[in-house]
Each structure stands twice: as structure tokens, then as C-alpha cells.
């Protein structure tokens, strides 16, 4: 049976120059070049530890050595591990969190830091059905539900691997009344999961649809020490 796993890494507020240089030496040259162009250290950390988390998982769970890990991208820019068609993964980061989902098949994940937002933008990015469901919520629930929908939609877009060539208002994700969500139109069989890492954050994942009684993937929390030990 295919087992899907999710990991979350809480970004440090600061790392030493030696630790930073050590992690930089372990990621791809293209990643280092991208990181060097960031203006804010928080953006550099998110990009750096996003790739470091993937490399750590591949070394720890799949027997890779770091030097043997190479990435390629599909025509829409979604990354994959070169030469390993059985391994699927997706990364998301926001605020102080980096998340990874991995396993086989179609997988997507999104995490968002909840910030005040003008809810009128829902009409630009959500379907009519989703917007109506949002506006029917009590005022105190609207921001929370907005981010629930946003992360769910992003997780589906990322799982599909076609970027914004799929318009966000071309599909709906609806609450089925049982605490789970469904895709409309149901052109493909996918399952959705929602998570709260801590107050102020929302996360969601999308996977291929399997048995209805399949358990929601649990989140494992990864530390700096874990990354340093696993990447070899």
C-alpha cells in the first residue's frame, strides 16, 4: 500500500555562519544562486531548508547519498528527483514553517501564514460556489475559512503540477458536511486533508484518491539536528 508522509520544519530565527555555509554546500548550485539573490534572510532560509528537507528525507528513508541527488522539472516547473519516477514530493513554505509531502503518485501541499486580508479578493480567485460558502460564514469565521479554501486549492494546483495554467476559479473545493472536502467537478479522484501547525497557520494536502477509510497522513516534526544527521 502506498504510504504518504508529511514533515514540517520550523525555521530557526538565526543560524550561525558555519551552519548556514554547511547547508548551502549541500544544496544544488542553482539553489545557491537563487538564495544569494534574496533580499531578506527569512526568504533565504525558506528556500534553503526547503531543499534541505527533501535531501534529508531521501538520504534517511531511501538510501540516497546527497551527492547522488539531482532534480529536474516538468514543463510547468514542478520539481522531481531525476531518475526516480516512483518518488513524488512537494514542498511549501510560509512564515516560519517549511512543509514536505512525499510518497507515490499525485501529491501537493500548501501552508500559509494567516494574515489580515480583504475578502473581496475571493471573487477574483475562488469559484462562485466557494465564494458563496465563504460569505455565508459568520464574520469571525471568514478569515479562517478563506485560508482553509486557499490552502486546499493551492494543494490541488500543486498536485496537478501544471501551475496556474489551471485557473483557480475553474474548479471548486466544497465542504461535504462531514468535515472533509471534495473536488468539483469530480474529474479525477483526489483526497484532501487539512492541518493546523500552530495558531496563525493553515495547511492542506492533496493526494490521489485511495480507499475511503484511509487514514489522514500524520505530520512528523523535523529539527535542525535531524537535517544535519540525515544529509550525508
C-alpha positions as CSV (number, residue, x, y, z in Angstrom):
1,X,0.0,0.0,0.0
2,X,1.2,3.5,-0.9
3,X,2.1,5.4,2.3
4,X,2.1,9.2,2.1
5,X,4.1,11.1,4.7
6,X,4.3,14.7,5.7
7,X,7.1,16.5,7.5
8,X,7.2,20.0,9.0
9,X,10.3,22.1,9.8
10,X,10.2,25.2,12.0
11,X,12.7,27.7,10.7
12,X,15.2,29.0,13.2
13,X,15.3,32.7,13.9
14,X,19.0,32.6,13.3
15,X,21.7,30.1,12.4
16,X,25.4,30.6,12.6
17,X,27.5,31.4,9.6
18,X,29.1,27.9,9.9
19,X,25.8,26.1,9.9
20,X,24.5,28.3,7.0
21,X,27.6,27.6,4.9
22,X,27.3,23.9,5.7
23,X,23.7,23.7,4.5
24,X,24.5,25.8,1.5
25,X,27.2,23.4,0.5
26,X,24.7,20.6,0.4
27,X,22.1,22.0,-2.0
28,X,22.3,22.3,-5.7
29,X,24.3,25.2,-7.3
30,X,21.1,26.6,-8.9
31,X,19.6,26.8,-5.4
32,X,22.6,28.5,-4.0
33,X,22.4,31.1,-6.8
34,X,18.7,31.7,-6.2
35,X,19.3,32.1,-2.4
36,X,22.1,34.6,-3.0
37,X,19.6,36.9,-4.7
38,X,17.1,37.1,-1.8
39,X,17.0,40.5,0.0
40,X,15.6,39.1,3.3
41,X,17.2,36.3,5.3
42,X,13.8,34.7,6.0
43,X,13.3,34.1,2.3
44,X,16.8,32.6,2.0
45,X,16.1,30.3,5.0
46,X,12.8,29.1,3.5
47,X,14.4,28.3,0.1
48,X,17.5,26.7,1.7
49,X,15.7,24.5,4.1
50,X,13.0,23.5,1.6
51,X,15.6,21.7,-0.5
52,X,17.5,20.5,2.6
53,X,14.3,18.8,3.9
54,X,13.9,16.9,0.6
55,X,17.5,15.8,0.6
56,X,17.3,14.7,4.2
57,X,14.2,12.5,3.6
58,X,15.9,10.9,0.5
59,X,19.0,10.1,2.5
60,X,17.3,8.9,5.6
61,X,14.4,6.9,4.1
62,X,15.5,6.0,0.5
63,X,19.2,5.2,0.9
64,X,20.5,8.1,-1.2
65,X,23.8,9.9,-0.7
66,X,23.5,13.6,-1.0
67,X,25.9,13.7,-4.0
68,X,23.6,11.4,-5.9
69,X,20.5,13.6,-5.6
70,X,19.7,15.7,-8.6
71,X,16.4,17.5,-9.5
72,X,14.7,18.1,-12.8
73,X,11.4,19.9,-13.6
74,X,8.4,19.3,-15.7
75,X,7.3,21.8,-18.3
76,X,5.4,23.8,-15.7
77,X,8.3,23.9,-13.3
78,X,7.3,21.3,-10.7
79,X,10.4,19.6,-9.4
80,X,11.1,15.9,-9.3
81,X,14.0,13.6,-8.5
82,X,15.9,12.8,-11.6
83,X,15.8,9.1,-12.4
84,X,13.3,8.2,-9.7
85,X,9.8,8.1,-11.2
86,X,8.4,6.2,-8.1
87,X,9.2,9.1,-5.7
88,X,6.9,12.1,-5.6
89,X,7.2,15.1,-3.4
90,X,6.0,18.6,-3.0
91,X,7.3,21.5,-0.8
92,X,5.6,24.6,0.6
93,X,6.7,27.3,3.0
94,X,5.3,30.3,4.6
95,X,6.3,32.4,7.6
96,X,8.4,30.2,9.9
97,X,7.3,26.8,8.5
98,X,8.5,24.6,5.7
99,X,6.4,21.5,4.9
100,X,7.0,18.5,2.7
101,X,4.7,15.7,1.4
102,X,6.2,12.6,-0.2
103,X,5.2,9.1,-1.4
104,X,4.0,8.0,-4.8
105,X,1.6,9.4,-7.3
106,X,-0.1,12.8,-7.3
107,X,0.8,14.9,-4.3
108,X,0.6,18.5,-3.3
109,X,0.9,20.6,-0.1
110,X,0.4,24.2,0.8
111,X,1.0,26.1,4.1
112,X,0.0,29.7,4.6
113,X,0.5,32.2,7.4
114,X,-2.8,33.7,8.3
115,X,-2.8,37.5,7.8
116,X,-5.5,40.1,7.6
117,X,-6.9,40.2,4.1
118,X,-9.5,41.9,2.0
119,X,-12.0,39.1,1.5
120,X,-13.2,40.7,-1.7
121,X,-10.3,39.1,-3.5
122,X,-12.2,35.8,-3.1
123,X,-14.3,36.8,-6.0
124,X,-11.2,37.1,-8.2
125,X,-9.7,33.7,-7.2
126,X,-12.5,31.5,-5.9
127,X,-15.4,29.9,-7.8
128,X,-18.9,31.2,-7.3
129,X,-19.7,28.2,-5.1
130,X,-16.7,28.7,-2.9
131,X,-17.3,32.4,-2.6
132,X,-20.9,31.9,-1.6
133,X,-19.8,29.3,1.0
134,X,-17.3,31.8,2.4
135,X,-19.7,34.7,2.6
136,X,-22.2,32.6,4.4
137,X,-19.8,32.1,7.3
138,X,-20.1,34.2,10.4
139,X,-17.8,37.2,10.4
140,X,-15.5,35.7,13.0
141,X,-15.0,32.6,10.8
142,X,-14.5,34.1,7.4
143,X,-10.7,34.7,7.5
144,X,-10.1,31.2,8.9
145,X,-12.3,29.6,6.2
146,X,-10.7,31.8,3.4
147,X,-7.3,30.3,4.3
148,X,-8.7,26.8,4.5
149,X,-10.0,27.1,1.0
150,X,-6.9,28.9,-0.3
151,X,-4.6,26.1,1.0
152,X,-6.8,23.4,-0.3
153,X,-6.9,25.0,-3.8
154,X,-3.2,25.5,-3.8
155,X,-2.6,21.9,-2.7
156,X,-4.7,20.7,-5.7
157,X,-2.9,23.0,-8.2
158,X,0.5,21.9,-6.9
159,X,-0.5,18.2,-7.0
160,X,-1.7,18.6,-10.6
161,X,1.7,20.0,-11.4
162,X,0.5,22.4,-14.1
163,X,0.9,25.7,-12.2
164,X,-1.6,28.5,-12.8
165,X,-2.4,27.1,-16.3
166,X,-5.3,25.7,-14.2
167,X,-7.3,28.8,-13.3
168,X,-8.2,29.0,-9.6
169,X,-11.9,29.6,-10.4
170,X,-12.2,26.7,-12.8
171,X,-12.9,24.2,-10.0
172,X,-14.5,24.2,-6.6
173,X,-13.5,22.6,-3.3
174,X,-16.5,22.1,-1.2
175,X,-17.1,21.0,2.4
176,X,-19.2,17.8,2.2
177,X,-20.6,18.5,5.7
178,X,-18.6,15.7,7.3
179,X,-15.5,17.7,8.0
180,X,-13.9,16.7,4.7
181,X,-13.7,18.3,1.3
182,X,-14.4,17.3,-2.2
183,X,-13.4,18.5,-5.7
184,X,-16.0,19.7,-8.2
185,X,-16.3,18.9,-11.0
186,X,-15.0,15.5,-9.9
187,X,-12.9,14.9,-13.0
188,X,-10.3,12.9,-11.0
189,X,-10.2,11.0,-7.8
190,X,-8.3,13.1,-5.2
191,X,-8.4,13.4,-1.4
192,X,-7.9,16.4,0.7
193,X,-6.5,16.9,4.2
194,X,-6.3,20.0,6.4
195,X,-3.9,20.7,9.2
196,X,-3.1,23.4,11.7
197,X,0.5,23.6,12.6
198,X,0.0,26.2,15.3
199,X,-2.1,29.3,15.8
200,X,-1.8,31.6,12.8
201,X,-1.1,28.9,10.2
202,X,-3.2,26.8,7.9
203,X,-2.0,23.8,5.8
204,X,-3.6,21.4,3.4
205,X,-2.6,18.4,1.3
206,X,-3.9,16.8,-1.8
207,X,-3.3,13.1,-2.8
208,X,-4.7,10.7,-5.3
209,X,-7.9,9.1,-4.0
210,X,-7.5,5.8,-2.3
211,X,-9.7,3.7,0.0
212,X,-12.3,5.8,1.8
213,X,-11.1,4.6,5.2
214,X,-7.5,5.6,4.5
215,X,-6.0,7.5,7.5
216,X,-5.0,11.1,7.2
217,X,-1.2,11.4,6.9
218,X,0.3,12.4,10.2
219,X,2.9,15.2,10.5
220,X,6.4,14.4,11.7
221,X,8.3,17.4,13.0
222,X,11.9,17.7,11.9
223,X,14.7,19.6,13.7
224,X,17.9,21.2,12.6
225,X,19.8,18.3,14.3
226,X,17.8,15.8,12.2
227,X,18.7,17.6,9.0
228,X,22.3,17.7,9.9
229,X,22.4,14.0,10.8
230,X,20.3,12.7,7.8
231,X,22.0,14.6,5.0
232,X,25.2,12.6,4.2
